[in-house]
Amino acid sequence: MRLPRQVRILAAARAVNQLGAFSLAFLTVLLSRDLGASLGTAGAVAALFGLATIPSRLLGGHLADRLGRRRTILAGLAGCAAAQLGIAAAPDTAVAAGCAVLLGFAFELYEPPSQAMIADATRPDQRAPAYALLTTALAVGNMGAGLVAAAVGRSGLRWLFVVDAASCLGCALIVYLWLPADRLGSTPPARERHGDPGERPDSGASPWRDPALLAMTAAGTVFALVSMVMLVGLPLSAAANGLDPASVGLVTGTLTLVLGRPLLQSKPLTGLSHPAAAAAGFTLLGTGMAGYAVAHSLAALFAPTVAWAIGNLLLTGRAFAVVTALAPPGATARYLAVYGLSWGIATVAAPLLATRVIGSLGSAALWTASSALCLAMAAVQPWLLRAITGRRDAVVSRAPASSADAAVG
């Protein structure tokens, strides 16, 4: 399936942006080693950054629907670049902390408008692979980011933030030059043009009053939490088993990329319904987590990582496609912003949860509990998706009768 040019441009821009996304991993190190902050203070600053990303995503959704997609993306990227340069030049902990919080407020402005742009440019059947392509672009950028960090970090940690700012500006340049300008109120989104059966007329409806969206957000928070626990916990678990965390990260990232593109384009997977993909995806995630509980060598991590990578790719993009279909015309970005809060919550909770469980019960306990949660979601998520689909079909089936009644009256 060939995706629209706008989607491919967004994916390329995101890969460029992700090339500099390594700097945040070194924020606490910069604060404690270069600026003399205590570890507790450095951790508190990192937590404040994470908390600031939550309202940032909501603001991104609001601005995208009110001011336009491209304007909001450019504002977010410019804000991130300015804050990162502030951190790079900070003379003390207080200035660096202030810039880190400002970075958090700008950090998620990009997400809702970019996801809404994909919804605008695609048909309903294209959305899941389109959102999955965006995630694959992130993985490509992450691998390049590791190489850039290894090269630049030798010159000083501050330069990492300078390069990160440059990647934001490079992404902004791509968006400015090759994505269409905002034309609010003139062109209907693609799902209206292509007759998406999920469209609803009330664009002023609050996302917080849509029970289907809230249920999807709750389920998405579980998926995000499991994903973040894996990212945070696997390096810690590897170190506890005497493995090099960097090697583990290279293995997981490489496998995701090698498997990702062919799977995204394969007909057996693209033809799966959302409930079937959810059941298979969470089952594979649970299998991978269970494998991590008993893996004590780099070779033993291979099979669980393959299961994890395939499961993650099956799930990635599906939920965004469902949420996009739930949104009324004109409210896509706000709906995606509310759903995206799941990742903000997981980003704050996962490090606390993973370190606490590994420290007190060991890494096997973390993977066993995560596996059980994934297997439970393999049953719950398909049921939820079927319920939402049934509700939307019922609304659509009543729509023609309502229209006819209105015409007669």
C-alpha positions in Angstrom: 0.0 0.0 0.0 1.5 3.3 -1.1 0.9 6.0 1.4 0.3 9.7 0.6 3.3 12.0 0.1 2.3 14.1 3.1 2.6 11.0 5.4 6.1 10.1 3.9 7.3 13.7 4.5 6.1 13.6 8.1 7.9 10.4 8.7 11.1 11.7 7.2 10.8 14.9 9.2 10.3 12.8 12.4 13.3 10.7 11.7 15.5 13.9 11.3 14.1 15.2 14.6 14.8 11.9 16.4 18.4 12.0 15.4 18.9 14.5 18.2 16.6 13.0 20.7 19.4 11.5 22.8 20.0 14.6 24.8 17.3 14.0 27.4 18.9 10.8 28.5 21.9 12.9 29.6 20.0 15.7 31.4 20.4 14.3 34.9 24.1 13.7 34.1 24.6 17.2 32.9 22.9 18.6 36.0 24.8 16.5 38.5 28.2 16.3 36.9 28.6 19.7 35.1 26.4 21.9 37.2 26.9 20.4 40.6 23.3 19.4 41.4 22.6 16.5 43.8 21.1 13.3 42.3 17.9 14.0 44.0 17.7 17.5 42.5 18.6 16.2 39.1 15.9 13.5 39.3 13.3 16.1 40.4 14.1 18.3 37.4 13.7 15.3 35.1 10.3 14.5 36.7 9.2 18.1 36.3 10.1 17.9 32.6 7.9 14.7 32.3 5.0 16.4 34.1 5.2 19.4 31.8 4.8 17.2 28.7 1.2 16.3 29.8 -0.3 19.8 29.4 1.9 20.3 26.4 0.1 17.5 24.5 -3.3 18.9 25.4 -2.2 22.4 24.2 -0.9 20.9 21.0 -4.3 19.4 20.3 -6.1 22.6 21.0 -3.8 24.7 18.9 -3.8 22.3 16.0 -7.6 22.5 15.7 -7.7 26.2 16.3 -4.6 27.6 14.6 -3.7 24.9 12.2 -1.5 21.8 12.1 1.6 23.2 10.5 1.7 26.3 12.6 1.5 24.3 15.8 4.2 21.9 14.7 6.6 24.8 13.8 5.9 26.5 17.1 6.6 23.3 19.1 9.9 22.6 17.2 11.0 26.2 17.6 10.2 26.1 21.3 12.1 22.9 21.8 15.2 24.2 20.0 15.2 27.4 22.1 14.9 25.5 25.4 17.6 23.0 24.4 20.0 25.8 23.6 19.1 27.4 26.9 20.1 24.1 28.7 23.3 24.0 26.7 24.3 27.5 27.7 22.9 27.4 31.3 25.4 28.8 33.9 23.7 27.0 36.9 21.2 24.5 38.0 18.3 27.0 38.3 18.6 28.2 34.7 18.9 24.6 33.4 15.9 23.5 35.4 13.8 26.4 34.1 14.8 25.6 30.5 14.0 21.9 31.1 10.5 22.7 32.3 10.0 25.0 29.2 11.3 22.2 27.1 8.6 19.9 28.6 5.9 22.5 27.8 7.0 22.6 24.1 8.0 18.9 23.8 4.6 17.4 22.9 3.1 20.3 20.9 4.3 18.4 17.8 2.5 15.1 18.4 -1.3 15.9 18.0 -1.0 18.0 14.9 1.4 15.6 13.2 -1.0 12.7 14.0 -4.0 14.8 12.8 -2.2 15.6 9.6 -1.9 11.9 8.9 -5.6 11.5 9.5 -6.3 14.4 7.1 -4.2 12.9 4.4 -5.3 9.2 4.5 -8.3 7.1 3.9 -9.6 5.0 6.9 -7.9 1.8 5.6 -4.5 3.6 5.3 -4.3 5.0 8.8 -3.0 2.1 10.7 0.0 1.5 8.4 0.5 5.3 8.2 0.8 5.7 12.0 3.0 2.6 12.1 5.3 4.2 9.5 5.7 7.2 11.8 6.7 4.9 14.6 9.2 3.1 12.4 10.7 6.5 11.5 11.2 7.1 15.2 13.1 3.8 15.5 15.3 4.7 12.5 16.1 8.1 14.2 16.8 6.4 17.5 19.5 4.2 15.9 21.1 7.1 14.3 20.8 9.1 17.5 23.0 6.5 19.3 25.8 6.9 16.8 25.6 10.7 17.0 25.6 10.7 20.8 28.7 8.5 20.9 30.5 10.9 18.6 29.3 14.3 19.9 29.3 13.4 23.6 33.1 13.1 23.7 33.2 16.9 23.2 31.0 17.6 26.2 27.4 17.0 27.2 26.3 20.5 26.4 27.0 19.8 22.7 24.4 17.1 22.8 21.7 19.7 23.5 23.0 21.9 20.7 22.8 19.0 18.2 19.3 18.2 19.5 18.3 21.8 18.9 19.7 21.6 15.4 17.7 18.5 14.6 14.5 20.3 15.7 15.3 23.2 13.4 16.1 20.7 10.6 12.7 19.0 11.1 11.0 22.4 11.2 12.6 23.3 7.8 11.3 20.1 6.2 7.8 20.8 7.6 7.9 24.5 6.4 9.2 23.7 2.9 7.3 20.6 2.0 4.1 20.4 4.0 1.1 22.4 2.8 0.2 25.6 4.6 -2.8 25.7 6.9 -6.1 26.6 5.4 -8.5 26.5 8.3 -12.1 26.0 7.4 -11.6 25.6 3.7 -10.8 22.0 3.0 -12.6 19.1 4.8 -10.4 16.4 6.3 -9.7 13.3 4.3 -12.1 11.1 6.3 -15.0 13.4 5.3 -13.9 13.4 1.6 -13.6 9.6 1.6 -16.8 8.9 3.4 -15.5 7.6 6.7 -18.5 6.0 8.5 -17.2 7.2 11.8 -17.7 10.9 11.2 -20.0 12.8 13.5 -21.4 16.3 13.1 -20.7 17.9 16.5 -17.1 19.3 16.3 -17.6 21.2 19.5 -18.1 18.1 21.6 -15.6 17.7 24.5 -13.2 14.7 24.2 -13.5 14.3 27.9 -17.3 13.5 27.6 -16.8 10.7 25.0 -16.8 7.3 26.9 -15.4 5.4 24.0 -12.4 7.8 23.8 -11.8 7.5 27.6 -12.0 3.7 27.4 -9.5 3.7 24.6 -7.2 6.1 26.6 -7.3 3.8 29.6 -6.4 0.8 27.5 -3.7 2.9 25.7 -2.2 3.8 29.1 -1.7 0.1 29.8 0.0 -0.4 26.5 2.2 2.7 27.0 3.1 1.6 30.5 4.2 -1.9 29.3 6.2 -0.3 26.5 7.9 2.2 28.7 8.6 -0.5 31.4 10.3 -2.6 28.7 12.4 0.4 27.6 13.4 1.3 31.1 13.6 -2.2 32.6 15.4 -4.1 29.9 18.8 -2.2 30.3 18.5 -2.5 34.1 17.7 -6.2 33.8 20.6 -6.7 31.4 23.0 -5.0 33.7 21.8 -7.1 36.7 22.6 -10.2 34.6 26.1 -8.9 33.6 25.2 -7.9 30.1 26.1 -4.6 28.3 22.9 -2.5 28.2 24.1 -0.7 25.1 24.4 -4.1 23.2 20.9 -5.0 24.3 19.6 -1.7 23.0 21.3 -2.3 19.7 19.8 -5.8 19.4 16.2 -4.6 20.2 16.4 -1.6 17.9 17.9 -3.5 15.0 15.4 -6.3 15.2 12.5 -3.8 15.3 13.8 -2.1 12.1 14.6 -5.4 10.3 11.2 -6.8 11.0 9.3 -3.5 10.8 9.1 -2.5 7.2 8.3 -5.9 5.7 5.6 -6.6 8.3 4.0 -3.2 7.8 3.6 -4.0 4.1 2.6 -7.7 4.3 -1.0 -8.5 3.3 -1.7 -11.0 6.1 -1.0 -8.4 8.7 -2.5 -5.4 7.0 -5.6 -7.4 6.4 -6.2 -8.2 10.1 -9.1 -6.5 11.8 -8.3 -4.2 14.8 -9.6 -6.8 17.4 -7.6 -9.6 15.8 -4.4 -7.5 15.6 -4.9 -6.5 19.3 -5.3 -10.1 20.5 -2.3 -11.3 18.5 -0.2 -8.2 19.4 -0.7 -8.4 23.2 -0.2 -12.2 23.2 3.1 -11.7 21.5 4.1 -8.9 23.9 3.2 -11.2 26.8 5.3 -14.0 25.3 8.2 -11.7 24.9 8.0 -10.4 28.5 7.8 -14.0 29.8 10.9 -14.8 27.7 12.8 -11.8 29.3 12.1 -13.3 32.8 14.3 -16.4 32.0 16.8 -14.8 29.5 20.3 -14.4 31.0 22.4 -14.0 27.9 22.4 -11.9 24.8 21.6 -14.9 22.6 18.7 -15.8 24.9 17.2 -12.3 24.4 16.8 -12.8 20.6 13.6 -14.9 20.6 11.7 -12.8 23.2 12.8 -9.6 21.3 11.4 -11.0 18.0 8.1 -11.7 19.8 8.1 -8.3 21.3 8.9 -6.5 18.1 6.2 -8.3 16.0 3.6 -7.7 18.8 4.5 -4.0 19.1 4.3 -3.5 15.3 0.9 -5.2 15.2 -0.4 -2.8 17.9 1.4 0.4 16.8 -0.9 2.6 14.8 -4.1 0.7 15.3 -5.3 2.6 18.3 -4.6 6.0 16.6 -6.7 4.9 13.7 -9.6 4.0 16.0 -9.3 7.2 17.9 -9.2 9.2 14.7 -12.5 7.5 13.6 -14.1 8.4 16.9 -13.3 12.1 16.5 -16.0 14.5 15.1 -14.9 16.6 12.2 -12.7 19.5 13.4 -11.7 17.7 16.6 -9.2 15.1 15.5 -6.2 16.7 17.1 -8.0 17.2 20.4 -9.0 13.6 20.5 -5.5 12.4 19.6 -4.1 14.7 22.3 -6.3 13.2 25.0 -5.5 9.7 23.9 -1.8 10.6 23.8 -1.8 11.5 27.5 -1.4 7.8 28.1 2.2 8.1 27.1 2.8 11.1 29.4 1.4 9.1 32.3 3.5 6.1 31.4 6.7 8.2 31.0 6.3 9.4 34.6 5.1 6.1 36.1 7.3 3.5 34.3 10.7 4.5 35.7 9.4 4.6 39.2 7.6 1.2 38.8 10.5 -0.6 37.1 13.2 0.5 39.4 11.1 -0.2 42.5 10.1 -3.7 41.4 13.6 -4.7 40.2 15.2 -3.3 43.3 12.9 -5.1 45.7 11.8 -8.3 43.9 14.2 -8.7 41.0 13.9 -8.4 37.2 12.1 -11.7 36.8 9.2 -10.4 38.9 8.9 -7.3 36.7 8.7 -9.4 33.5 6.3 -11.9 34.9 3.9 -9.2 36.1 4.2 -7.4 32.7 3.6 -10.6 30.8 0.4 -11.3 32.9 -0.8 -7.8 32.2 -0.3 -8.2 28.4 -2.1 -11.5 28.3 -5.0 -9.9 30.2 -5.1 -7.1 27.6 -5.1 -9.7 24.8 -8.6 -10.5 26.0 -9.8 -7.1 27.1 -8.6 -5.0 24.1 -10.4 -7.0 21.4 -13.7 -6.9 23.4 -13.3 -3.1 23.8 -12.7 -2.6 20.1 -15.7 -4.7 19.1 -17.9 -2.7 21.5 -16.7 0.6 20.1 -17.2 -0.6 16.5 -20.7 -1.8 17.4 -21.6 1.5 18.9 -20.3 3.4 15.8 -22.2 1.1 13.5 -25.4 1.7 15.4 -24.9 5.4 15.2 -24.3 5.2 11.4 -27.4 2.9 10.9 -29.6 5.5 12.6 -28.2 8.5 10.7 -30.2 8.1 7.4 -33.5 7.7 9.3 -32.8 10.8 11.3 -31.9 12.8 8.1 -35.1 11.6 6.5 -37.2 12.6 9.5 -35.6 16.1 9.5 -36.3 16.5 5.8 -40.0 15.6 6.2 -40.4 17.9 9.2 
